Amino acid sequence: MEKYDQLFAPLRSRPVNVLEIGVQNGGSLEIWAKFFFNASLIAGCDINPKCGSLQFSDSRIKMVVGDINSFEACTEIGKLSEQYNIIIDDGSHTSPDIIQTFLRLFPILSNDGIYVAEDLHCSYWAEFSGGLNHEFSSMNFFKSLSDIVNFEHWGTSDTRCDHLKEFIGSFTENKEELLSKIHSIEFINSMCVIRKKDSQCNSLGPRQVVGDIQAVAENKRLHGTLIGNRPQSSLSEDKVSKSDKNVQDYIQHLEGEISKLKAELVDIRNNSVILQRHEP
């Protein structure tokens, strides 16, 4: 796939650790072993017990059989390597599993590592616990992660965890620190790519005014002034305002329906009077 060539080309000759979730017959693991010719480890995890019988000629390929979202499977993955440079989720494709897998595995992704969630088209399908407007679909989760990238500009007292509290539950410890390491979110057709970097690399820092000459646009701030964020509505205030608007819209809708019913009732009464007059 062309996109994978672009993503992984800088890592191709390095001694990387690769983890893939959902391997079926194991062919993809063999492909990764050839592509990353200097890889230290190519690990695969699949819930199908039959994968335990897979055999590989390349000793760098290791197989873990189990549910990646179980304690047992994650422990086995951790025994193979404490950190992975590349993690590819090609597992069950259901939204709850995709979200939970990311929360479990992102902590063991190395700094400068790449996390890939595949087959996100399933996020739009009800049979995979999704839908275009499904509040808790995997796509909505990753869209919410994209706001984390711009955290320093929110201008509110909300934390990253506040923003994701409906998704993150009680999975990982130190969630705020973990979320601060999300460097970028990229959406490709049916895929999401998340890059991880040390939190210091993900902040622009305070903006500072420099220069003394204002030949075009006059700036009231003096040379060396720091520019902070303008205070904005908090997450809870936004939700309240949206809720109020929805209630008001619903009330207006009901008032419109009541007016229609009243008009219909008047018509019925008028027709009844006319019919009574023409009775023999």
C-alpha positions as a LaTeX table, in Angstrom:
\begin{tabular}{lrrr}
\hline
Residue & $x$ (\AA) & $y$ (\AA) & $z$ (\AA) \\
\hline
Met1 & 0.00 & 0.00 & 0.00 \\
Glu2 & 1.40 & 3.37 & $-1.04$ \\
Lys3 & 0.43 & 5.05 & 2.23 \\
Tyr4 & 2.34 & 2.49 & 4.26 \\
Asp5 & 5.40 & 3.07 & 2.10 \\
Gln6 & 5.20 & 6.78 & 2.94 \\
Leu7 & 4.55 & 6.21 & 6.64 \\
Phe8 & 7.16 & 3.58 & 7.29 \\
Ala9 & 9.93 & 4.48 & 4.84 \\
Pro10 & 11.93 & 6.46 & 7.47 \\
Leu11 & 11.84 & 3.44 & 9.79 \\
Arg12 & 12.45 & 0.71 & 7.24 \\
Ser13 & 16.14 & 0.14 & 7.94 \\
Arg14 & 15.95 & 0.66 & 11.70 \\
Pro15 & 15.84 & $-2.04$ & 14.42 \\
Val16 & 12.15 & $-1.45$ & 15.08 \\
Asn17 & 9.65 & $-3.41$ & 17.15 \\
Val18 & 6.37 & $-3.89$ & 15.27 \\
Leu19 & 3.06 & $-5.09$ & 16.72 \\
Glu20 & 0.04 & $-6.03$ & 14.61 \\
Ile21 & $-3.37$ & $-6.88$ & 16.05 \\
Gly22 & $-5.38$ & $-9.33$ & 13.94 \\
Val23 & $-3.15$ & $-11.46$ & 11.72 \\
Gln24 & $-5.41$ & $-14.31$ & 10.50 \\
Asn25 & $-3.06$ & $-16.61$ & 8.53 \\
Gly26 & 0.05 & $-14.64$ & 9.48 \\
Gly27 & 1.00 & $-13.52$ & 5.97 \\
Ser28 & 1.17 & $-9.86$ & 6.97 \\
Leu29 & 3.75 & $-10.64$ & 9.67 \\
Glu30 & 5.99 & $-12.22$ & 7.06 \\
Ile31 & 5.57 & $-9.16$ & 4.83 \\
Trp32 & 6.54 & $-6.83$ & 7.70 \\
Ala33 & 9.60 & $-8.97$ & 8.40 \\
Lys34 & 10.74 & $-8.49$ & 4.80 \\
Phe35 & 9.85 & $-4.80$ & 4.69 \\
Phe36 & 11.59 & $-3.97$ & 7.98 \\
Phe37 & 14.67 & $-6.01$ & 7.14 \\
Asn38 & 16.55 & $-4.82$ & 10.25 \\
Ala39 & 13.59 & $-5.17$ & 12.62 \\
Ser40 & 14.28 & $-6.54$ & 16.09 \\
Leu41 & 10.76 & $-7.92$ & 16.62 \\
Ile42 & 7.64 & $-8.54$ & 14.55 \\
Ala43 & 4.87 & $-9.43$ & 17.00 \\
Gly44 & 1.34 & $-10.48$ & 16.16 \\
Cys45 & $-1.74$ & $-10.97$ & 18.31 \\
Asp46 & $-4.95$ & $-12.72$ & 17.31 \\
Ile47 & $-7.92$ & $-13.98$ & 19.29 \\
Asn48 & $-8.33$ & $-17.08$ & 17.11 \\
Pro49 & $-6.84$ & $-20.14$ & 18.91 \\
Lys50 & $-5.86$ & $-21.63$ & 15.53 \\
Cys51 & $-3.22$ & $-18.90$ & 15.21 \\
Gly52 & $-1.29$ & $-20.78$ & 17.88 \\
Ser53 & $-0.35$ & $-23.36$ & 15.24 \\
Leu54 & 1.19 & $-20.80$ & 12.88 \\
Gln55 & 4.88 & $-21.38$ & 12.20 \\
Phe56 & 7.39 & $-18.87$ & 10.83 \\
Ser57 & 10.85 & $-19.40$ & 9.45 \\
Asp58 & 11.90 & $-15.92$ & 10.62 \\
Ser59 & 12.81 & $-16.10$ & 14.31 \\
Arg60 & 11.99 & $-12.42$ & 14.79 \\
Ile61 & 8.27 & $-13.16$ & 14.30 \\
Lys62 & 6.46 & $-13.92$ & 17.55 \\
Met63 & 2.80 & $-14.83$ & 17.99 \\
Val64 & 0.50 & $-14.15$ & 20.96 \\
Val65 & $-2.92$ & $-15.81$ & 20.98 \\
Gly66 & $-5.63$ & $-14.01$ & 22.92 \\
Asp67 & $-7.86$ & $-10.96$ & 23.15 \\
Ile68 & $-5.59$ & $-7.92$ & 22.99 \\
Asn69 & $-7.90$ & $-6.15$ & 25.42 \\
Ser70 & $-7.38$ & $-8.84$ & 28.05 \\
Phe71 & $-4.83$ & $-8.57$ & 30.84 \\
Glu72 & $-3.26$ & $-11.89$ & 29.83 \\
Ala73 & $-2.62$ & $-10.94$ & 26.18 \\
Cys74 & $-1.27$ & $-7.50$ & 27.09 \\
Thr75 & 1.07 & $-9.12$ & 29.61 \\
Glu76 & 2.43 & $-11.47$ & 26.95 \\
Ile77 & 2.87 & $-8.56$ & 24.53 \\
Gly78 & 4.76 & $-6.68$ & 27.24 \\
Lys79 & 7.06 & $-9.65$ & 27.83 \\
Leu80 & 8.13 & $-9.59$ & 24.18 \\
Ser81 & 8.97 & $-5.87$ & 24.37 \\
Glu82 & 8.26 & $-3.01$ & 26.74 \\
Gln83 & 7.82 & $-0.61$ & 23.81 \\
Tyr84 & 6.89 & $-0.78$ & 20.14 \\
Asn85 & 7.80 & 1.67 & 17.38 \\
Ile86 & 4.83 & 0.71 & 15.21 \\
Ile87 & 1.43 & $-0.61$ & 16.30 \\
Ile88 & $-1.19$ & $-1.60$ & 13.72 \\
Asp89 & $-4.75$ & $-2.39$ & 14.84 \\
Asp90 & $-6.41$ & $-4.66$ & 12.31 \\
Gly91 & $-8.45$ & $-6.51$ & 14.93 \\
Ser92 & $-12.20$ & $-6.89$ & 15.45 \\
His93 & $-13.06$ & $-3.49$ & 13.88 \\
Thr94 & $-15.86$ & $-2.89$ & 16.41 \\
Ser95 & $-15.84$ & 0.65 & 17.81 \\
Pro96 & $-15.59$ & $-0.33$ & 21.51 \\
Asp97 & $-12.66$ & $-2.66$ & 20.80 \\
Ile98 & $-10.83$ & $-0.10$ & 18.65 \\
Ile99 & $-11.13$ & 2.56 & 21.35 \\
Gln100 & $-10.14$ & 0.20 & 24.16 \\
Thr101 & $-7.19$ & $-1.18$ & 22.19 \\
Phe102 & $-5.83$ & 2.30 & 21.56 \\
Leu103 & $-6.11$ & 3.21 & 25.24 \\
Arg104 & $-4.32$ & 0.00 & 26.24 \\
Leu105 & $-1.54$ & 0.09 & 23.65 \\
Phe106 & $-0.74$ & 3.78 & 23.19 \\
Pro107 & 1.23 & 3.75 & 26.48 \\
Ile108 & 3.63 & 1.14 & 25.07 \\
Leu109 & 4.10 & 3.01 & 21.78 \\
Ser110 & 7.54 & 4.61 & 21.83 \\
Asn111 & 8.13 & 8.31 & 21.43 \\
Asp112 & 8.28 & 9.09 & 17.69 \\
Gly113 & 6.22 & 5.95 & 17.21 \\
Ile114 & 3.30 & 5.44 & 14.82 \\
Tyr115 & $-0.10$ & 3.97 & 15.71 \\
Val116 & $-2.38$ & 2.89 & 12.85 \\
Ala117 & $-6.07$ & 2.01 & 13.22 \\
Glu118 & $-7.25$ & 0.21 & 10.09 \\
Asp119 & $-10.68$ & $-0.46$ & 8.53 \\
Leu120 & $-12.40$ & 2.47 & 10.19 \\
His121 & $-15.14$ & 2.27 & 7.55 \\
Cys122 & $-16.70$ & $-0.22$ & 9.98 \\
Ser123 & $-17.18$ & 2.75 & 12.30 \\
Tyr124 & $-20.18$ & 3.72 & 10.16 \\
Trp125 & $-21.91$ & 0.33 & 10.43 \\
Ala126 & $-24.40$ & $-0.63$ & 13.14 \\
Glu127 & $-23.25$ & $-4.26$ & 13.22 \\
Phe128 & $-19.84$ & $-2.99$ & 14.37 \\
Ser129 & $-21.37$ & $-0.79$ & 17.09 \\
Gly130 & $-21.08$ & 2.32 & 14.94 \\
Gly131 & $-23.01$ & 4.64 & 12.68 \\
Leu132 & $-22.47$ & 7.97 & 10.91 \\
Asn133 & $-23.88$ & 9.91 & 13.85 \\
His134 & $-23.08$ & 7.38 & 16.56 \\
Glu135 & $-21.76$ & 9.34 & 19.53 \\
Phe136 & $-19.34$ & 6.64 & 20.64 \\
Ser137 & $-18.09$ & 5.36 & 17.29 \\
Ser138 & $-14.36$ & 4.90 & 16.82 \\
Met139 & $-14.32$ & 7.72 & 14.27 \\
Asn140 & $-15.85$ & 10.12 & 16.78 \\
Phe141 & $-13.24$ & 9.01 & 19.29 \\
Phe142 & $-10.36$ & 9.77 & 16.93 \\
Lys143 & $-11.97$ & 13.06 & 15.91 \\
Ser144 & $-12.02$ & 13.97 & 19.60 \\
Leu145 & $-8.33$ & 13.10 & 19.81 \\
Ser146 & $-7.62$ & 15.69 & 17.11 \\
Asp147 & $-8.69$ & 18.41 & 19.58 \\
Ile148 & $-6.01$ & 17.18 & 21.97 \\
Val149 & $-3.37$ & 18.26 & 19.47 \\
Asn150 & $-4.51$ & 21.88 & 19.94 \\
Phe151 & $-4.96$ & 21.65 & 23.71 \\
Glu152 & $-2.86$ & 24.71 & 24.56 \\
His153 & $-5.23$ & 26.96 & 22.59 \\
Trp154 & $-8.52$ & 25.94 & 24.22 \\
Gly155 & $-8.51$ & 28.88 & 26.61 \\
Thr156 & $-10.52$ & 26.94 & 29.20 \\
Ser157 & $-9.85$ & 25.23 & 32.50 \\
Asp158 & $-10.80$ & 21.86 & 30.98 \\
Thr159 & $-8.22$ & 19.09 & 30.94 \\
Arg160 & $-7.62$ & 16.66 & 28.12 \\
Cys161 & $-9.27$ & 14.00 & 30.26 \\
Asp162 & $-12.36$ & 16.19 & 30.67 \\
His163 & $-12.69$ & 16.31 & 26.91 \\
Leu164 & $-12.48$ & 12.52 & 26.58 \\
Lys165 & $-14.08$ & 11.41 & 29.84 \\
Glu166 & $-16.97$ & 9.70 & 28.04 \\
Phe167 & $-14.45$ & 7.53 & 26.16 \\
Ile168 & $-11.46$ & 6.90 & 28.40 \\
Gly169 & $-13.21$ & 5.30 & 31.36 \\
Ser170 & $-10.75$ & 3.76 & 33.80 \\
Phe171 & $-8.24$ & 2.08 & 31.49 \\
Thr172 & $-4.84$ & 3.75 & 31.80 \\
Glu173 & $-3.20$ & 5.61 & 34.64 \\
Asn174 & $-1.68$ & 9.06 & 34.16 \\
Lys175 & $-4.13$ & 9.72 & 31.31 \\
Glu176 & $-3.38$ & 13.45 & 31.15 \\
Glu177 & 0.34 & 12.84 & 30.67 \\
Leu178 & $-0.39$ & 10.11 & 28.13 \\
Leu179 & $-2.73$ & 12.33 & 26.10 \\
Ser180 & $-0.16$ & 15.12 & 26.10 \\
Lys181 & 2.05 & 12.87 & 23.96 \\
Ile182 & $-0.35$ & 12.82 & 21.01 \\
His183 & 1.57 & 14.73 & 18.37 \\
Ser184 & $-0.66$ & 14.47 & 15.31 \\
Ile185 & $-3.80$ & 12.82 & 13.97 \\
Glu186 & $-4.09$ & 11.99 & 10.28 \\
Phe187 & $-7.17$ & 10.57 & 8.58 \\
Ile188 & $-6.88$ & 8.58 & 5.37 \\
Asn189 & $-9.70$ & 6.65 & 3.75 \\
Ser190 & $-10.66$ & 4.00 & 6.35 \\
Met191 & $-7.52$ & 4.67 & 8.43 \\
Cys192 & $-6.33$ & 6.90 & 11.25 \\
Val193 & $-2.65$ & 7.49 & 11.96 \\
Ile194 & $-1.58$ & 8.82 & 15.36 \\
Arg195 & 1.99 & 9.92 & 15.97 \\
Lys196 & 3.47 & 10.05 & 19.45 \\
Lys197 & 6.14 & 12.43 & 20.67 \\
Asp198 & 7.34 & 13.69 & 24.02 \\
Ser199 & 4.87 & 16.29 & 25.32 \\
Gln200 & 7.50 & 19.06 & 25.06 \\
Cys201 & 7.52 & 18.55 & 21.29 \\
Asn202 & 3.76 & 19.03 & 21.05 \\
Ser203 & 3.50 & 22.58 & 22.37 \\
Leu204 & 4.16 & 25.83 & 20.54 \\
Gly205 & 4.72 & 27.62 & 23.82 \\
Pro206 & 3.78 & 31.24 & 24.61 \\
Arg207 & 3.52 & 33.64 & 21.69 \\
Gln208 & 5.74 & 36.68 & 21.91 \\
Val209 & 5.56 & 40.02 & 20.13 \\
Val210 & 8.89 & 41.15 & 18.63 \\
Gly211 & 10.00 & 44.23 & 16.72 \\
Asp212 & 9.51 & 47.98 & 17.22 \\
Ile213 & 8.58 & 49.24 & 13.74 \\
Gln214 & 4.87 & 49.15 & 12.82 \\
Ala215 & 4.81 & 50.37 & 9.23 \\
Val216 & 1.58 & 48.59 & 8.25 \\
Ala217 & $-0.42$ & 47.28 & 11.19 \\
Glu218 & $-0.30$ & 49.01 & 14.54 \\
Asn219 & 0.12 & 46.60 & 17.43 \\
Lys220 & $-0.74$ & 47.89 & 20.88 \\
Arg221 & 1.50 & 45.30 & 22.49 \\
Leu222 & 5.13 & 46.27 & 23.11 \\
His223 & 8.25 & 44.43 & 22.04 \\
Gly224 & 8.69 & 41.31 & 24.17 \\
Thr225 & 5.04 & 41.06 & 25.23 \\
Leu226 & 3.67 & 37.57 & 25.72 \\
Ile227 & 0.25 & 36.82 & 24.23 \\
Gly228 & $-1.98$ & 34.47 & 26.17 \\
Asn229 & $-5.18$ & 32.69 & 25.19 \\
Arg230 & $-8.48$ & 34.53 & 25.41 \\
Pro231 & $-10.77$ & 32.92 & 28.00 \\
Gln232 & $-13.39$ & 30.72 & 26.36 \\
Ser233 & $-16.46$ & 28.83 & 27.50 \\
Ser234 & $-15.65$ & 25.66 & 29.39 \\
Leu235 & $-16.69$ & 22.25 & 28.21 \\
Ser236 & $-19.55$ & 22.10 & 30.72 \\
Glu237 & $-20.81$ & 25.56 & 29.70 \\
Asp238 & $-20.75$ & 24.54 & 26.03 \\
Lys239 & $-22.80$ & 21.46 & 26.82 \\
Val240 & $-25.32$ & 23.47 & 28.82 \\
Ser241 & $-25.75$ & 26.00 & 26.04 \\
Lys242 & $-26.18$ & 23.24 & 23.46 \\
Ser243 & $-28.65$ & 21.46 & 25.73 \\
Asp244 & $-30.63$ & 24.66 & 26.27 \\
Lys245 & $-30.76$ & 25.26 & 22.54 \\
Asn246 & $-31.99$ & 21.72 & 21.92 \\
Val247 & $-34.71$ & 22.14 & 24.54 \\
Gln248 & $-35.80$ & 25.46 & 23.05 \\
Asp249 & $-35.89$ & 23.96 & 19.56 \\
Tyr250 & $-37.99$ & 21.07 & 20.85 \\
Ile251 & $-40.40$ & 23.42 & 22.61 \\
Gln252 & $-40.82$ & 25.42 & 19.41 \\
His253 & $-41.44$ & 22.19 & 17.52 \\
Leu254 & $-44.12$ & 21.15 & 20.01 \\
Glu255 & $-45.76$ & 24.58 & 19.88 \\
Gly256 & $-45.92$ & 24.28 & 16.11 \\
Glu257 & $-47.51$ & 20.83 & 16.37 \\
Ile258 & $-50.05$ & 22.14 & 18.89 \\
Ser259 & $-50.99$ & 24.98 & 16.54 \\
Lys260 & $-51.53$ & 22.50 & 13.70 \\
Leu261 & $-53.73$ & 20.29 & 15.90 \\
Lys262 & $-55.78$ & 23.28 & 17.02 \\
Ala263 & $-56.35$ & 24.28 & 13.39 \\
Glu264 & $-57.38$ & 20.73 & 12.52 \\
Leu265 & $-59.77$ & 20.68 & 15.50 \\
Val266 & $-61.39$ & 23.92 & 14.32 \\
Asp267 & $-61.84$ & 22.43 & 10.84 \\
Ile268 & $-63.40$ & 19.28 & 12.31 \\
Arg269 & $-65.83$ & 21.31 & 14.40 \\
Asn270 & $-66.81$ & 23.48 & 11.42 \\
Asn271 & $-67.38$ & 20.41 & 9.27 \\
Ser272 & $-69.46$ & 18.86 & 12.06 \\
Val273 & $-71.67$ & 21.95 & 12.23 \\
Ile274 & $-72.18$ & 21.91 & 8.45 \\
Leu275 & $-73.08$ & 18.19 & 8.48 \\
Gln276 & $-75.58$ & 18.73 & 11.29 \\
Arg277 & $-77.33$ & 21.49 & 9.33 \\
His278 & $-77.79$ & 19.21 & 6.33 \\
Glu279 & $-79.16$ & 16.30 & 8.30 \\
Pro280 & $-82.82$ & 15.42 & 7.37 \\
\hline
\end{tabular}
